[in-house]
Amino acid sequence: MAQKFVAVLIGSDSDLKVMRRTPETLEQLGAKWEMRILSAHRTPNEVRAYMKDAESRGCEVYIAAAGLAAHLAGTVAAHTLKPVIGVPLDAGTLGGLDALLATVQMPGGIPVATVAIGSHGAKNAAFLAARILALGDAEISKRLETLNDAGRAAVLEKDQKLQQNFAC
């Protein structure tokens, strides 16, 4: 059986600056991944061919990041029944709002889960993809639980220090 993985697609090499957080987070969670630079507009045939190949090798989730018109996630979603997570990027004068609207406004029946604009979205896309994989992978589920517990503990520790320093 093929190893399950997340396919991360970016529309341009300039997107790497922001999207590096996605594979870093996937690795931290123990999720396999691969990344490709493919464009909805300049390489549509290659996007389709890659997707066919990726799914035959075990791709379970797609993350697609693009700015401006941001059609990559929608193009991917049009060609698969696998979950697609769109990451809108700030690539123009509108601060990423154009990409957010293009990513989130999909027609009925072609869903794209959309996360925040930019680096927070890149990280959350990895977390969402890992949560999807965790439905069938106990190891990834355990890593997610451990990270959630650590985040909770950090907040409670800060709260305790605040209470000690500012007790009335």
C-alpha positions, 0 to 999 in steps of 0.5 A: 500500500502507498504511503499517505502524504500531503501534496503542497502546491505553490504557484511560484517560487516566490511563495516559498518564503511564506510556504516554508512553514507548511513542510516544517509543521508537517515534519514536526507532526510526522506527516509525509509531504512533497512540494511542487511549483505548478501554476493554475494558469501557466501549467494546467496540464502539468497540475492535472498530470501531477495530481493523477500521479500523486493520488496513485502514490498515496496523496490524501490531502492537497494544500494549494497556495497562490496570490492575486487571482489565486486559482490554484486551489480551485483548479486542484479541487476541480480535479479531485475528491480529496480534501483541498486546503487553500492558502491565500498569499499576499502578492499584490496591492490588496494585502492578500484580500484578492487571493482570500476572496478567490480562494474562499468563493468556490462554486457549490460542490467544489469545496476548498477549505481556506485558511488565513492569508500568509504565514499563519495560513501556511502553518494552519494548512499543515495542521488541518492536513495533519488532522485529516491524516490523523483520522486514520493515523494514530501516530499523527493524532498523538503528535497533534495531541502532544502539541495541543497539550504543550500549547495549553500548558504554556498558556496556563503557565503564563496565566499563573505568572500573571496572577502571581505578579498582579494579584489583587 
